[in-house]
Structures are given as structure tokens and as C-alpha cells.
């Protein structure tokens, strides 16, 4: 049995107890439900693995096989609630995008330090200092993110309700179709018993009725599916100026490299491997590789002239 499905204290496994639930604490160690309740009869106790002081509320259900991943997810959830700045909060910076990316990199460094036990105390002090200095903005952004999350959750809930309603309506239509088919078969048998009409006429009439019922059911099912799509309201996109692509300016400090459009005509691609169909689908071309190689070759050719 895999170790991630075993309680390290009582050695109970999912094989012996299919209803076994494992709980992970903040230090990344796990216990089963029974061991957790036994050890934490008081408000707090020490982790049996590393003696870290814990509370019963510090445990959560294990979701991932790797406990390191489990620990990092928990740390990330807590840190993101503190470091919750948005890209719009960096508009006043000289380079807003660069400032926002540096901020995100700092957040990832903090998460990595805490998850891997590197400079933990210094990192905790850094987080606490940031929290005190930005307390008002943290609360403001949490409220804003909470509203957006609530909006998304309400939309998902409405979508689930509509889906459940559609399934119930489809089930009702299927039941009605079965009842109608049963009724038609009974009428078909009654007509055969009476024998007041020819057999071919009775069979043709019966097949025609079944076909009409089937088409009607398909049309009703299609209508329910289209209604479900119409009732879903997508999450509103953030308003702002459209992205404008600006071609990068390549400075080689040397002779101007030929443009990629003329590489094939001038024979530059004769010694370049032809791109496969899969590579082309990903955006790669032989001209792209050749053009970059030429740019590197032409770069700084004038530097030695001084």
C-alpha cells in the first residue's frame, strides 16, 4: 500500500479501512481521524513527528499524494491573502509591469522559503512587517477579491442549478417517451388482435407514430440544451485599452542583418533543418531559427574596430 494512504502513527491503511481519512497539519505531517482526535483531546498538542506545537484547527484533509505539495498549497493560500496586490496597484510605478512582476517574484520566493524550510524566521518577520505596513490595502483587496469570488461562485451555482434542472427535464422526457412507446405498442397489439385492417397498414402506421415521437423528443432535448447555454452568464471581463503589439527593435551594434522575409530567397535556409508540421503548429519556423542565428553572428561586429 502506498505510504501516502497510511497513517504513520497507527499504521492503518486504506486497504484495511476504506473509510480512512488522513489529515495534514501545518508542518506537513499527517494523522488519521482517530489519532487526531486521540492526541488532541486538549486545545493544543505537539506533532508526533516533529514536536511542533499544533492546534486541532491546524489540521486539514489531505488532498495530494506528496505532502510537500500539500504543505506548499496551504502556505500559498495563507500568503496570497496577505500579498494580494493587483496589477492595477502598480500604475504609479515608473514601469508598472516590471514592478508587478518583481512583486510576484518576491511572493514566490517567500512561499518557497516557507515550504522548504529556508530562512523561515527571517521570512516570517518579512511577512509580518509587510502585513503591518499594508494592513489597510490588504483588507481592501481582500474585500474586492471576495466580491469577485462570490460573483464567480454564484454564477457557478446558478449554472449547476440549470444543469440539474435540465437533467430532471430530460429524465422526465425520457420517461414520457418510454410510456408513449409502451402505449403505442399496446395499441399496436390491440389492432393486430382485432384484424379489421391489413397488416401492412397497421405496421406502417405504428412505425410512423414512433418516428414522429422520436423526432419530437430529440427537438425538445435540443431546445433544453440551447436554453442551458443561454442561461449561463460568463464572468465579466476587465475593461481597459486593447493590447497593441509593438515589434521589438533589435540592436546589433554591427551590420544590419537581413530580414527574415528574404532568407529563403537568398539561400540562407539551405543549411537549416526544415521545421516539422508539429513545430509549425507551435509557431516555430526555419526562418525564425536562421534569423536569430544571423542576428547573433552580426551582433557587435564593430566592437573590435576601436
PEPE-V411218 format. One record per residue. N is the residue number from 1. PHI is phi in degrees with one decimal (NA if undefined). PSI is psi in degrees with one decimal (* if undefined). Layout:
BEGIN
n->{N & N}
phi->{PHI & PHI}
psi->{PSI & PSI}
END
This chain:
BEGIN
n->{1 & 2 & 3 & 4 & 5 & 6 & 7 & 8 & 9 & 10 & 11 & 12 & 13 & 14 & 15 & 16 & 17 & 18 & 19 & 20 & 21 & 22 & 23 & 24 & 25 & 26 & 27 & 28 & 29 & 30 & 31 & 32 & 33 & 34 & 35 & 36 & 37 & 38 & 39 & 40 & 41 & 42 & 43 & 44 & 45 & 46 & 47 & 48 & 49 & 50 & 51 & 52 & 53 & 54 & 55 & 56 & 57 & 58 & 59 & 60 & 61 & 62 & 63 & 64 & 65 & 66 & 67 & 68 & 69 & 70 & 71 & 72 & 73 & 74 & 75 & 76 & 77 & 78 & 79 & 80 & 81 & 82 & 83 & 84 & 85 & 86 & 87 & 88 & 89 & 90 & 91 & 92 & 93 & 94 & 95 & 96 & 97 & 98 & 99 & 100 & 101 & 102 & 103 & 104 & 105 & 106 & 107 & 108 & 109 & 110 & 111 & 112 & 113 & 114 & 115 & 116 & 117 & 118 & 119 & 120 & 121 & 122 & 123 & 124 & 125 & 126 & 127 & 128 & 129 & 130 & 131 & 132 & 133 & 134 & 135 & 136 & 137 & 138 & 139 & 140 & 141 & 142 & 143 & 144 & 145 & 146 & 147 & 148 & 149 & 150 & 151 & 152 & 153 & 154 & 155 & 156 & 157 & 158 & 159 & 160 & 161 & 162 & 163 & 164 & 165 & 166 & 167 & 168 & 169 & 170 & 171 & 172 & 173 & 174 & 175 & 176 & 177 & 178 & 179 & 180 & 181 & 182 & 183 & 184 & 185 & 186 & 187 & 188 & 189 & 190 & 191 & 192 & 193 & 194 & 195 & 196 & 197 & 198 & 199 & 200 & 201 & 202 & 203 & 204 & 205 & 206 & 207 & 208 & 209 & 210 & 211 & 212 & 213 & 214 & 215 & 216 & 217 & 218 & 219 & 220 & 221 & 222 & 223 & 224 & 225 & 226 & 227 & 228 & 229 & 230 & 231 & 232 & 233 & 234 & 235 & 236 & 237 & 238 & 239 & 240 & 241 & 242 & 243 & 244 & 245 & 246 & 247 & 248 & 249 & 250 & 251 & 252 & 253 & 254 & 255 & 256 & 257 & 258 & 259 & 260 & 261 & 262 & 263 & 264 & 265 & 266 & 267 & 268 & 269 & 270 & 271 & 272 & 273 & 274 & 275 & 276 & 277 & 278 & 279 & 280 & 281 & 282 & 283 & 284 & 285 & 286 & 287 & 288 & 289 & 290 & 291 & 292 & 293 & 294 & 295 & 296 & 297 & 298 & 299 & 300 & 301 & 302 & 303 & 304 & 305 & 306}
phi->{NA & -60.2 & -65.0 & -71.0 & -104.2 & -124.5 & -76.4 & -69.1 & -91.4 & -97.7 & 63.9 & -70.2 & -119.4 & -64.1 & -68.2 & -76.5 & -131.9 & -58.8 & -89.2 & -62.4 & -119.1 & -105.9 & -117.4 & -110.6 & -100.0 & -68.8 & -88.6 & 93.3 & -102.2 & -123.9 & -147.7 & -80.0 & -58.9 & -65.3 & -65.9 & -62.9 & -69.3 & -71.1 & -74.4 & -109.5 & -70.6 & -94.6 & -57.8 & -143.2 & -159.7 & -97.1 & -64.5 & -66.1 & -91.6 & -129.5 & 64.4 & -72.8 & -62.2 & -133.5 & -114.6 & -61.5 & -73.4 & -77.5 & -90.8 & -144.8 & -63.1 & -72.3 & -116.0 & -116.8 & -66.4 & -83.1 & -68.1 & -64.5 & -64.1 & -59.1 & -66.2 & -65.4 & -63.2 & -65.6 & -64.0 & -61.5 & -61.5 & -73.8 & -68.4 & -64.7 & -69.4 & -93.3 & -89.3 & -115.0 & -66.7 & -105.6 & -61.6 & -68.4 & -74.9 & -110.7 & -64.3 & -80.7 & -73.5 & -56.5 & -125.8 & -57.0 & -65.6 & -65.0 & -63.6 & -67.3 & -66.0 & -63.6 & -63.1 & -63.8 & -65.8 & -62.8 & -62.6 & -65.6 & -64.4 & -63.7 & -62.2 & -65.1 & -60.1 & -70.5 & -74.2 & -109.1 & 68.9 & -105.2 & 50.0 & -64.9 & -63.5 & -63.2 & -66.8 & -62.6 & -64.0 & -63.0 & -65.5 & -64.8 & -63.8 & -63.2 & -62.7 & -69.7 & -73.0 & -122.1 & -60.5 & -65.9 & -67.7 & -61.8 & -63.6 & -62.2 & -68.9 & -64.2 & -64.4 & -64.9 & -65.5 & -64.3 & -65.6 & -64.0 & -65.4 & -63.6 & -64.0 & -63.2 & -64.2 & -65.5 & -66.6 & -65.3 & -64.1 & -64.0 & -64.1 & -64.6 & -62.6 & -64.2 & -66.4 & -64.3 & -63.7 & -64.9 & -62.4 & -64.8 & -67.4 & -64.3 & -61.3 & -65.3 & -65.0 & -64.4 & -63.5 & -63.3 & -64.0 & -63.7 & -64.6 & -64.7 & -64.4 & -63.4 & -64.7 & -64.0 & -65.8 & -65.7 & -65.3 & -63.6 & -66.5 & -60.9 & -66.3 & -67.0 & -67.5 & -62.3 & 69.0 & -83.7 & -133.3 & -71.7 & -62.8 & -64.2 & -65.1 & -64.7 & -65.5 & -63.3 & -63.2 & -64.1 & -64.6 & -64.4 & -64.4 & -63.1 & -65.6 & -64.1 & -62.6 & -65.4 & -65.3 & -63.6 & -64.6 & -62.1 & -64.8 & -66.1 & -65.1 & -63.7 & -63.6 & -64.6 & -64.5 & -66.0 & -65.8 & -63.1 & -65.5 & -71.4 & -77.6 & -79.4 & -105.9 & -68.0 & -66.3 & -64.3 & -79.5 & -68.5 & -83.6 & 168.9 & -67.3 & -70.9 & -68.8 & -113.6 & -76.2 & -120.6 & -63.3 & -67.6 & -92.8 & -89.9 & -108.4 & -99.8 & 53.5 & -160.6 & -61.4 & -70.1 & -75.4 & -66.0 & -69.3 & -63.9 & -65.6 & -106.4 & -63.2 & -66.6 & -65.1 & -90.5 & 84.5 & -69.0 & -88.6 & -63.6 & -108.3 & -109.1 & -63.0 & -70.9 & -68.0 & -77.8 & -63.4 & -64.9 & -68.1 & -65.2 & -63.2 & -84.7 & 100.1 & -86.4 & -136.6 & -64.5 & -63.2 & -64.3 & -65.4 & -65.7 & -62.5 & -65.7 & -62.6 & -67.5 & -60.0 & -65.9 & -68.9 & -81.1 & -65.1 & 59.4 & -68.3 & -88.2 & -64.8 & -77.8 & -78.9 & -76.3}
psi->{137.2 & 145.1 & -29.7 & -12.0 & 18.6 & 136.3 & 123.7 & -16.3 & -54.2 & -4.9 & 17.7 & 139.3 & 164.8 & -26.8 & -42.3 & -36.7 & 92.7 & -23.2 & 9.3 & 131.3 & 131.9 & 138.5 & 138.0 & 138.0 & -178.6 & -21.4 & 0.6 & 7.2 & 159.6 & 159.3 & 153.4 & 171.7 & -44.3 & -45.1 & -36.9 & -45.7 & -32.6 & -45.4 & -30.8 & 51.3 & -26.3 & 167.2 & -29.8 & 156.8 & 176.2 & 146.7 & 128.9 & -13.7 & -44.9 & 3.3 & 21.9 & 131.3 & 128.7 & 158.8 & 160.2 & -31.0 & -10.4 & -9.0 & 147.5 & 156.7 & 137.3 & 132.3 & -26.9 & 152.2 & -43.1 & 119.5 & -25.8 & -42.5 & -41.9 & -44.3 & -42.6 & -38.4 & -42.0 & -43.6 & -42.6 & -40.6 & -40.3 & -41.3 & -38.5 & -27.6 & -24.4 & -51.9 & 76.0 & 27.1 & 148.8 & 166.9 & -32.1 & -17.1 & -7.5 & 19.4 & -29.2 & -8.2 & 152.5 & -41.7 & 89.8 & -44.4 & -42.2 & -41.3 & -41.1 & -40.7 & -39.1 & -37.9 & -45.3 & -36.4 & -39.2 & -39.9 & -43.3 & -36.3 & -40.2 & -46.0 & -41.7 & -43.1 & -45.7 & -36.3 & -27.5 & 8.4 & 30.5 & 119.2 & 51.8 & -48.7 & -44.3 & -39.6 & -41.0 & -39.8 & -39.5 & -43.0 & -43.6 & -39.4 & -43.9 & -40.5 & -41.4 & -39.2 & -25.2 & 31.7 & -44.2 & -44.4 & -34.8 & -46.0 & -41.9 & -46.6 & -34.2 & -38.8 & -43.2 & -46.0 & -34.5 & -39.2 & -43.7 & -40.9 & -39.9 & -38.4 & -44.8 & -43.6 & -39.0 & -38.2 & -41.3 & -39.5 & -42.3 & -39.1 & -40.9 & -39.4 & -44.6 & -38.0 & -41.8 & -40.7 & -40.9 & -41.6 & -40.1 & -40.5 & -39.5 & -42.1 & -40.0 & -41.3 & -39.9 & -40.5 & -42.9 & -39.5 & -41.0 & -41.8 & -40.6 & -40.9 & -39.9 & -42.5 & -42.5 & -39.4 & -37.9 & -42.3 & -36.0 & -43.2 & -39.4 & -41.9 & -35.6 & -37.2 & -42.3 & -44.6 & 23.0 & -3.5 & 165.6 & 151.6 & -39.8 & -40.0 & -42.1 & -43.6 & -42.4 & -43.2 & -42.0 & -44.7 & -37.4 & -41.8 & -43.1 & -38.7 & -42.1 & -42.1 & -40.6 & -42.3 & -39.3 & -41.9 & -42.6 & -41.5 & -41.4 & -39.2 & -41.5 & -39.6 & -39.9 & -39.6 & -42.8 & -36.3 & -36.8 & -41.8 & -36.3 & -29.8 & -17.4 & 126.2 & 116.3 & 158.4 & 131.6 & 134.1 & 149.6 & 135.2 & 148.4 & 175.5 & 146.5 & 150.5 & 131.5 & 117.4 & 131.4 & 119.6 & 135.5 & 142.5 & 113.6 & 119.9 & 114.4 & -12.8 & 36.2 & -161.7 & 149.9 & 127.1 & 149.4 & 149.4 & 151.8 & -26.4 & -23.3 & 2.7 & -43.2 & -43.1 & -32.1 & 3.9 & 12.3 & -23.6 & 2.8 & -30.8 & 18.7 & 134.2 & 134.8 & 134.0 & 139.4 & 169.0 & -38.2 & -39.2 & -37.3 & -37.1 & -31.1 & 0.8 & -0.6 & 140.1 & 158.7 & -35.4 & -35.9 & -47.3 & -42.8 & -42.6 & -40.6 & -40.1 & -40.9 & -41.2 & -41.3 & -37.4 & -36.6 & -15.8 & 132.1 & 28.6 & -19.7 & -6.6 & -33.7 & -3.4 & -14.5 & *}
END
